[in-house]
Amino acid sequence: MNTAHLHLPVSGMSCAACALRIEKVLNRLPGVAASVSFASESADLDYDPVQTTAQQVLDAIARAGFTVPDTVLTLVLSGMSCAACGQRIEKVLNRQPGVQASVNMASETAQLRFACGLYNPEQLVAVVQGAGFGASVLDDAAPATPQHDERRELAWFALALLLTLPFAGEMVAMLGGGHHGWLPRAWQLALSAPVQFIVGWRFYRGAYHALRSGAANMDVLVALGTSVAWLLSAWVTLAADHSQHVYFEASVSVITLVLLGKLLESRAKRRTAGAIEALLALSPKTANVERDGQLHEVAIGQLLPGDVVVLRHGERLAVDGTVLAGSAVLDESALSGESLPVARGEGDTVYAGTQNAGGMLKVRATSVGQATQLAAIVRAVAQAQGSKAPIQALADRISAIFVPVVLAIATLTLLATAWWLGDWQQALIHAVAVLVIACPCALGLATPTAVMVGVGVGARRGILFRHAAALQHAANIDLLVVDKTGTLTEGKPQLTDIIALADIQPDAALTLAATLEQGAEHPLAQAIVQAAAARQLALPHVAGFAAEIGHGVCGQIAGQAYRLGEPQWALGQLPPQAAALYAQGKTVLALAEGDTPLALLALADRLRPSSAAAVTALQALGVQVVMLTGDKQATADAIAAQAGIAEVHASQRPQDKAAYIQRQQAAGRRVAMVGDGINDAPALAVADVSFAMGAGADIAIDTADVTLMHGNLQHLADALRLAHATLDKIRQNLFFAFVYNVLGIPLAALGLLNPVLAGAAMALSSVSVVSNALLLRRWR
């Protein structure tokens, strides 16, 4: 039996019985011998691929109620000449069982998602290489930029140009309608052969690999078009038939111009990836670490959590950590998009990539290397730049059939022109012009280049798009649902009132409330615990703690059952004292012992200074803003009035918010949701695009479609403007790419474009698309 081996991590196991259950399920599969370890949460198995596939193994684990987590692998590609190459690589990778692949022509990368342990990177690299392309695994510490040996490319172009320059007289004569013969034909043959078969060998190689795999790409068009022109000219020259024209200048000019276009295109594409390089440049190479009372300069790769890093004036921080001593003003604009420096001192959290604009800090490292927030941002930007926007689907479908259609048009041009003019030589030249001018590169680059620039511009301004689809959806929304706490407000409520409803002292009521809330993470809970800490109140032990989402918490303290939360839930009724507090825009919690009301606790959360201006800006963009909150109607109305929001829905549980969004979507609205990414998770999940507010380590990079690094709602309006600008660039690029081919191919077929001009137009088409996308970098 020819066996294969798999080592799969398995999530969801809670005990050894789970491991035995998975093992039993796997061993039932034909040809499988499995061993599952609960300690390592993994499965090792040998299997016969003829009897059982890897996908069947994964399906069996899923049916048993467990999962094999996915992993994402990025491959850096080389050897692609046009969008058809990317389509072919994508198709070959997606044929592998369990692999989901997406190829980005602009960054020349492939993003692959598959179950952990199903493949090793070398296997997938071999798949790409088997299709005739180069591939390597992307190093996490390096940006995903197109890989080109610029010196070598420049050398090949210089050689082609040097050999093409003598043909300038022939081209001038041809364009002016004069006679050929400025350069002897024997010289033309000798000069053109190296260009055609040495410099142009890359086109033959690419065409061979494409045709071998049953596809066609730009290399096929260039190789076929230039070969026809060169072979016809060589035949006429060797036959000494001076009554026929030769077209050596056409073949060498097309190859030289295509090389020039590719050179310019690769340079432009590297500029589209500049955002990641700029982010990586924020991380210093070394850091000053205090060890045994001495400062040591340590390479960033040797830093460890717990190290004490000294940050001096003008230096950039290499770690995420907590300030132990000192004070400084830090420039955090690269991470938050906020231009003003912020003061940091003892106890504050600081992040890698921030620059000390004044002062000195001692920082204990909590995260280093790839675990820092800066590294997470780089990964998020790289993933977004490599993803595909839905609008690209049409271009992908056209690119997949583009070359075969062009070959058919060229053949039809050849036959029709020969029949009409009775001149096979002229018919061949028309067909060559069709082959040379047609290129799917512009179609393939139209969307990804704009996405890369747009995502990069956003990252530099503290706006992180998780994927290209979020960028496109953000440009189309017409309804924005906002949470109140932490979104419109600062998210840092403070205890303002304790009103007794029974014979209880305020400190005693606060002690009970803080005891119930000490294990919760909600901003209201933290405010109560902080108020108790400020009064130095000792908190007893709570037993049987439970939380009911959207209502409150309960537990037992000293054998007595207590409830704290929304008044009607905790007390069964709304006390009259609560009405005045709600009217002031405060949030009210009720404390009860069993069925006995004890006290009301009022908390106030200030409206963010930027919220009202942000709502006005969003409304100016044609977006309706609606507030959904779990607070009472009076509190919600007070905050909404300050923010300028007309439609408010209060007393909303998380599932109510999600249901509201789904109703609006069913009515044809395109809905976005902005919240804290935790309590609003159901609503964020169903929205067309979700936004998370936050800064630093609190941002929901892994959950939200768009993360606003700085807690400022005005950045959401900026995100929508950027999304609009990016989508406009995509539409412009697609228009140019389509119009270029729609106009260029018929003109070439009718003989209105000679091969040299067709080659120049083809070479410049993709350059113009990338250059247009780069204009987005001027967005403000």
Residue pairs with C-beta under 8 A, 6 or more apart in sequence:
1 31
1 48
2 48
2 49
2 50
3 31
3 46
3 47
3 48
4 46
4 47
4 48
4 49
4 54
5 44
5 45
5 46
6 43
6 44
6 45
6 47
6 54
6 57
6 117
6 118
7 42
7 43
7 44
7 117
8 42
8 43
8 44
8 45
8 57
8 58
8 61
8 68
8 115
8 116
8 117
8 118
9 41
9 42
9 68
9 69
9 116
9 117
10 22
10 36
10 41
10 42
10 43
10 61
10 66
10 67
10 68
11 41
11 66
11 67
11 68
11 69
12 18
12 65
12 66
12 67
13 19
13 22
13 38
13 41
13 66
15 38
16 38
18 38
18 66
19 36
19 37
19 38
20 36
21 64
22 34
22 36
22 43
22 61
22 64
22 66
23 34
23 35
23 36
23 43
25 60
25 61
25 63
25 64
26 32
26 34
26 36
26 43
26 45
26 57
26 60
26 61
27 33
27 34
28 60
29 47
29 51
29 52
29 56
29 57
29 60
30 48
30 51
30 52
31 47
31 48
31 50
31 51
31 52
32 45
32 46
32 47
32 48
32 51
32 52
32 57
33 45
33 46
33 47
34 43
34 44
34 45
35 43
35 44
35 45
36 42
36 43
36 44
37 43
37 44
42 117
43 61
45 57
47 54
47 57
53 97
54 97
54 98
54 118
55 97
55 98
58 68
58 98
58 115
58 118
61 67
61 68
68 115
68 116
68 117
68 118
69 115
69 116
70 113
70 114
70 115
70 116
71 113
71 114
71 115
71 116
72 111
72 112
72 113
72 383
73 111
73 112
73 113
73 114
73 121
73 124
73 137
74 109
74 110
74 111
74 112
74 137
74 138
74 144
74 382
74 386
75 109
75 110
75 112
75 121
75 124
75 125
75 128
75 135
75 136
75 137
75 138
76 108
76 109
76 135
76 136
76 137
76 138
76 144
76 147
77 86
77 89
77 103
77 108
77 109
77 110
77 128
77 133
77 134
77 135
77 147
78 108
78 133
78 134
78 135
78 147
78 148
79 85
79 132
79 133
79 134
79 206
79 209
80 86
80 89
80 105
80 108
80 133
81 202
81 203
81 206
81 217
81 218
81 219
81 262
81 441
82 105
82 217
82 218
82 219
82 399
82 439
82 440
82 441
82 444
83 105
83 395
83 396
83 399
83 402
83 440
83 441
83 443
83 444
83 445
84 210
84 215
84 216
84 217
84 218
84 399
84 400
84 402
84 403
84 440
84 444
85 133
85 206
85 210
85 217
85 218
86 103
86 104
86 105
86 444
87 103
87 215
87 396
87 399
87 400
88 131
88 210
88 213
88 215
88 217
89 101
89 103
89 110
89 128
89 131
89 133
90 101
90 102
90 103
90 110
92 127
92 128
92 130
92 131
92 213
93 99
93 101
93 103
93 110
93 112
93 124
93 127
93 128
94 100
94 101
96 114
96 119
96 124
96 127
98 114
98 115
98 118
98 119
99 112
99 113
99 114
99 118
99 119
99 124
100 112
100 113
100 114
101 110
101 111
101 112
101 113
102 110
102 111
102 386
102 387
102 388
103 109
103 110
104 110
104 111
104 385
104 386
104 387
104 388
104 448
104 452
105 441
105 444
105 445
105 448
106 146
106 269
106 272
106 445
106 448
106 449
106 451
106 452
106 770
107 144
107 145
107 146
107 269
107 272
107 273
107 385
107 386
107 448
107 452
108 146
108 147
108 269
109 138
109 144
109 386
110 128
110 135
111 383
111 386
111 387
112 124
121 137
124 135
125 135
125 136
125 137
128 134
128 135
129 135
131 209
131 213
132 205
132 206
132 208
132 209
132 210
132 212
132 213
133 209
138 144
140 370
140 375
140 379
141 280
141 370
142 280
143 273
143 276
143 277
143 280
143 378
143 382
144 273
144 276
144 382
144 385
144 386
145 269
145 270
145 273
145 276
145 277
146 266
146 269
146 270
146 273
148 266
150 263
150 266
150 267
153 259
153 262
153 263
153 266
154 263
156 199
156 259
157 256
157 259
157 260
157 263
159 194
159 195
159 199
160 195
160 199
160 252
160 255
160 256
160 259
161 256
163 191
163 192
163 194
163 195
163 199
163 252
164 195
164 249
164 252
164 253
164 256
166 183
166 187
166 191
167 183
167 188
167 191
167 192
167 248
167 249
167 252
167 253
169 182
169 183
170 180
170 182
170 183
170 188
170 248
170 249
171 249
171 253
171 756
172 178
173 179
173 180
173 182
174 180
174 249
174 754
174 756
175 754
175 756
180 245
180 246
185 237
185 246
185 248
186 237
188 233
188 237
188 246
188 248
188 249
189 233
189 234
189 237
189 248
191 248
191 252
192 230
192 233
192 248
192 249
192 251
192 252
195 251
195 252
195 255
195 256
196 226
196 227
196 230
196 251
196 252
196 255
197 204
199 255
199 256
199 259
200 222
200 223
200 226
200 255
202 219
203 219
203 222
203 223
203 226
203 255
203 258
204 219
204 223
205 219
206 217
206 218
206 219
206 220
206 223
207 216
207 217
207 219
207 220
207 222
207 223
207 224
210 216
210 217
210 219
210 220
211 220
215 403
216 403
216 404
216 407
217 403
217 440
218 403
218 439
218 440
218 441
220 403
220 407
221 403
221 406
221 407
221 435
221 436
221 438
221 439
222 254
222 255
222 258
222 435
222 436
224 407
224 435
225 254
225 410
225 431
225 432
225 433
225 435
225 436
225 755
226 250
226 251
226 254
226 255
226 432
226 436
227 251
228 428
228 431
228 432
228 435
229 247
229 248
229 250
229 251
229 254
229 428
229 429
229 432
229 755
230 247
230 248
230 251
232 246
232 247
232 425
232 428
233 246
233 247
233 248
233 251
236 244
236 245
236 246
237 246
244 425
245 425
247 429
247 432
247 755
249 756
250 429
250 432
250 754
250 755
250 756
250 759
251 755
253 755
253 756
253 759
253 760
254 436
254 755
254 756
254 758
254 759
255 759
257 756
257 759
257 760
257 762
257 763
258 759
258 762
258 763
260 763
261 762
261 763
261 764
261 765
261 766
261 767
262 763
264 767
265 441
265 445
265 766
265 767
265 770
268 449
268 767
268 770
268 771
268 774
269 445
269 449
269 770
271 774
272 449
272 452
272 453
272 456
272 770
272 773
272 774
273 385
273 452
273 456
274 456
275 381
275 385
275 452
275 455
275 456
275 457
275 459
275 460
276 378
276 381
276 382
276 385
276 456
278 456
278 460
279 334
279 353
279 374
279 377
279 378
279 381
279 459
280 378
282 316
282 334
282 352
282 353
282 374
283 300
283 316
283 318
283 352
283 353
283 372
283 374
284 300
284 315
284 316
284 317
284 318
285 299
285 300
286 297
286 298
286 299
286 300
286 318
287 297
287 298
287 300
287 303
287 307
287 309
287 317
287 318
287 319
288 295
288 296
288 297
288 298
288 309
288 310
288 311
288 312
288 315
289 295
289 296
289 297
289 298
289 303
289 307
289 308
289 309
289 310
290 296
290 308
290 309
290 310
290 362
291 307
291 308
295 310
298 307
300 318
300 368
300 369
301 369
303 309
303 318
303 319
303 365
303 368
303 369
304 365
304 368
305 365
305 366
305 367
305 368
306 364
306 365
307 319
307 364
307 365
307 368
308 324
308 362
308 363
308 364
308 365
309 317
309 318
309 319
309 321
309 362
309 363
309 364
309 365
310 360
310 361
310 362
310 363
311 317
311 328
311 350
311 356
311 360
311 361
311 362
311 363
312 356
312 360
313 328
313 356
313 357
313 358
313 359
313 360
314 355
314 356
314 357
315 355
315 356
316 352
316 353
316 354
316 355
316 356
317 330
317 350
317 351
317 352
317 353
317 354
317 355
317 356
317 363
318 352
318 368
319 352
319 363
319 365
319 366
319 367
319 368
319 372
320 349
320 350
320 351
320 352
320 365
320 366
320 367
320 368
320 371
320 372
320 373
320 697
321 349
321 350
321 363
321 364
321 365
321 366
321 367
322 347
322 348
322 349
322 350
322 363
322 364
322 366
323 344
323 345
323 346
323 347
323 348
323 349
323 350
323 361
323 362
323 363
324 346
324 362
324 363
324 364
325 346
325 361
325 362
326 345
326 346
326 359
326 360
326 361
326 362
327 343
327 344
327 345
327 346
327 359
327 361
328 343
328 344
328 345
328 356
328 357
328 358
328 359
328 360
328 361
329 341
329 342
329 343
329 344
329 356
329 357
329 358
329 359
330 341
330 342
330 343
330 344
330 350
330 354
330 355
330 356
330 357
331 341
331 354
331 355
331 356
331 357
332 338
332 341
332 342
332 351
332 354
333 339
333 462
334 353
334 354
334 355
334 460
335 351
335 353
335 354
335 373
335 374
335 377
335 462
335 695
335 696
335 709
336 462
336 695
336 696
336 709
336 710
337 460
337 461
337 462
337 463
337 709
337 710
337 715
338 462
338 710
338 712
341 357
341 358
344 350
344 361
349 696
349 697
350 361
350 363
351 372
351 373
351 374
351 696
351 697
352 367
352 372
352 373
352 374
352 375
353 372
353 373
353 374
367 373
369 375
373 696
373 697
373 699
376 701
377 459
377 464
377 701
377 709
380 464
380 466
380 701
380 707
381 455
381 456
381 459
381 464
383 466
383 467
384 451
384 455
384 464
384 465
384 466
384 467
384 468
384 470
384 471
385 448
385 451
385 452
385 455
385 456
387 451
387 467
387 468
387 469
388 396
388 447
388 448
388 468
388 469
389 447
389 451
389 468
389 469
389 471
389 472
389 730
390 469
390 472
391 447
391 472
391 727
391 730
391 731
391 734
392 446
392 447
392 448
392 468
394 734
395 443
395 444
395 446
395 447
395 734
395 737
398 440
398 443
399 440
399 443
399 444
402 438
402 440
402 443
403 438
403 440
406 434
406 435
406 438
406 745
407 435
409 434
409 438
409 745
409 749
410 431
410 432
410 434
410 435
411 431
412 749
413 427
413 430
413 431
413 434
413 748
413 749
414 427
414 428
414 430
414 431
415 427
416 427
417 423
417 426
417 427
417 430
417 431
417 749
417 751
418 424
418 427
421 427
426 751
429 751
429 754
429 755
430 748
430 749
430 750
430 751
432 755
433 748
433 749
433 751
433 753
433 754
433 755
433 758
434 745
434 748
434 749
434 758
436 748
436 755
436 758
436 759
436 762
437 744
437 745
437 747
437 748
437 753
437 758
437 759
437 761
437 762
438 741
438 744
438 745
438 748
438 762
439 741
439 762
439 765
439 766
441 765
441 766
442 733
442 736
442 737
442 740
442 741
442 765
442 766
442 768
442 769
443 734
443 737
443 738
443 741
445 733
445 737
445 766
445 769
445 770
445 773
446 730
446 733
446 734
446 736
446 737
446 769
447 468
447 730
447 733
447 734
449 733
449 769
449 770
449 773
449 774
450 726
450 729
450 730
450 733
450 773
450 776
451 468
451 471
451 726
451 730
452 773
453 726
453 729
453 773
453 774
453 776
453 777
454 465
454 471
454 722
454 723
454 725
454 726
454 729
454 776
455 465
455 468
455 471
456 777
457 722
457 776
457 777
457 779
458 464
458 465
458 719
458 722
461 715
461 718
461 722
462 708
462 709
462 710
462 715
463 706
463 707
463 708
463 709
463 715
463 718
463 719
463 722
464 699
464 701
464 706
464 707
464 708
464 709
465 471
465 474
465 705
465 706
465 719
466 701
466 704
466 705
466 706
466 707
467 705
469 705
470 689
470 705
470 706
471 723
471 726
471 727
472 723
472 727
472 730
473 670
473 672
473 688
473 689
473 705
474 672
474 689
474 705
474 706
474 719
474 720
474 723
475 720
475 723
475 724
475 726
475 727
476 670
476 688
476 727
477 623
477 670
477 671
477 672
477 688
477 689
477 720
478 622
478 623
478 624
478 669
478 670
479 623
479 624
479 626
479 664
479 669
479 670
479 671
479 672
480 618
480 623
480 624
480 625
480 626
480 671
480 672
480 673
480 674
480 716
481 626
481 627
481 628
481 657
481 660
481 661
481 671
481 672
481 673
481 674
481 683
481 687
482 488
482 625
482 626
482 627
482 628
482 645
482 673
482 674
482 675
482 713
483 627
483 628
483 629
483 657
483 674
483 675
483 676
483 679
483 680
484 605
484 627
484 629
484 631
484 636
484 639
485 491
485 493
485 523
485 524
485 605
485 629
485 631
485 676
486 523
486 675
486 676
486 693
486 711
487 674
487 675
487 676
487 693
487 713
488 607
488 608
488 611
488 627
488 639
488 643
488 645
488 713
489 605
489 606
489 607
489 608
489 611
489 639
490 605
490 606
490 607
490 608
490 711
491 523
491 605
491 676
491 693
491 711
492 523
492 527
492 605
493 523
493 524
493 527
493 587
493 603
493 604
493 605
494 527
494 531
494 603
494 604
494 605
495 510
495 527
495 528
495 531
495 601
495 602
495 603
496 586
496 602
496 603
496 604
497 581
497 586
497 600
497 601
497 602
498 506
498 509
498 510
498 599
498 600
498 601
498 602
499 577
499 581
499 599
499 600
499 601
499 602
500 506
500 509
500 598
500 599
501 575
501 577
501 590
501 597
501 598
501 599
501 600
502 596
502 597
502 598
502 599
504 598
504 599
506 599
507 535
507 537
509 591
509 598
509 599
509 601
510 528
510 531
510 532
510 535
510 537
510 601
511 532
511 537
511 538
511 539
511 540
512 557
512 562
512 564
512 591
512 598
513 528
513 532
513 564
513 589
513 591
513 599
513 601
514 528
514 529
514 531
514 532
514 533
514 537
514 539
515 539
515 540
515 541
515 542
515 555
515 557
516 542
516 545
516 553
516 554
516 555
516 557
516 562
516 564
517 524
517 525
517 526
517 528
517 529
517 553
517 564
518 525
518 529
518 539
518 542
519 542
519 545
520 526
520 547
520 553
521 678
522 679
523 605
524 587
524 589
524 603
525 553
527 603
528 589
528 601
528 603
532 539
540 557
540 558
541 557
542 555
542 556
542 557
543 555
543 556
543 557
544 554
544 555
544 556
545 553
545 554
545 555
546 553
546 554
546 555
547 553
547 554
548 554
548 565
548 569
549 653
549 654
549 679
550 566
550 630
550 652
550 653
550 654
551 565
551 566
551 569
551 653
552 563
552 564
552 565
552 566
552 569
552 570
552 589
553 563
553 564
553 565
554 561
554 562
554 563
554 564
554 565
555 561
555 562
556 562
560 593
560 594
561 593
561 594
562 591
562 592
562 593
563 569
563 570
563 590
563 591
563 592
564 570
564 589
564 590
564 591
564 592
564 601
565 589
565 590
566 589
566 590
566 630
566 651
567 573
567 574
567 575
567 578
567 588
567 589
567 590
567 600
568 574
570 589
570 590
570 591
570 592
571 590
571 592
571 597
572 595
575 590
575 597
575 600
577 600
578 588
578 590
578 600
578 632
579 634
581 588
581 600
581 602
582 588
582 632
582 633
582 634
582 635
582 638
583 634
583 638
584 604
584 638
585 604
585 634
585 635
585 638
585 639
585 642
586 602
586 603
586 604
586 635
587 602
587 603
587 604
587 605
587 631
587 632
587 635
588 600
588 601
588 602
588 603
588 632
588 635
589 600
589 601
589 602
589 603
590 597
590 599
590 600
590 601
591 597
591 598
591 599
591 600
591 601
592 598
607 639
607 642
607 643
608 711
608 712
608 713
610 712
610 713
610 714
611 642
611 643
611 713
612 642
612 643
612 644
613 714
614 712
614 713
614 714
614 716
614 717
615 625
615 643
615 644
615 645
615 713
616 644
617 714
617 717
618 625
618 716
618 717
618 720
619 625
619 644
621 717
621 720
621 721
621 724
623 672
623 720
624 647
625 645
625 647
626 645
626 647
626 648
626 649
627 636
627 639
627 640
627 643
627 645
627 647
627 648
627 649
628 649
628 652
628 656
628 657
628 660
628 683
629 635
629 636
629 639
629 648
629 649
629 650
629 652
630 650
630 651
630 652
630 653
630 679
631 639
631 650
631 651
632 650
632 651
633 648
633 650
633 651
635 650
636 648
636 649
636 650
637 648
637 650
640 646
640 648
649 656
649 660
652 660
654 679
654 680
654 681
654 682
654 683
655 682
657 673
657 680
657 682
657 683
658 682
658 683
658 685
658 686
660 683
661 671
661 673
661 683
661 686
661 687
662 686
664 671
665 671
665 686
665 688
670 688
671 687
671 688
672 687
672 688
672 689
672 690
672 691
673 680
673 683
673 684
673 687
673 689
673 690
673 691
674 690
674 691
674 692
674 693
674 708
674 713
674 716
675 683
675 684
675 690
675 691
675 692
675 693
676 692
676 693
676 694
676 700
677 684
677 690
677 692
677 694
677 700
677 703
677 704
678 700
681 703
684 690
684 692
684 703
684 704
689 705
689 706
690 703
690 704
690 705
690 706
691 704
691 705
691 706
691 707
691 708
691 716
691 719
692 699
692 700
692 703
692 704
692 706
692 707
692 708
693 708
693 711
693 713
694 700
694 707
694 708
694 709
694 711
695 709
695 710
695 711
699 707
699 709
700 707
701 707
706 719
708 715
708 716
708 719
709 715
722 779
725 776
725 779
726 776
729 772
729 773
729 775
729 776
732 772
733 769
733 772
733 773
736 765
736 768
736 769
736 772
737 765
737 769
740 761
740 765
744 753
744 758
744 761
744 762
747 753
748 758
753 761
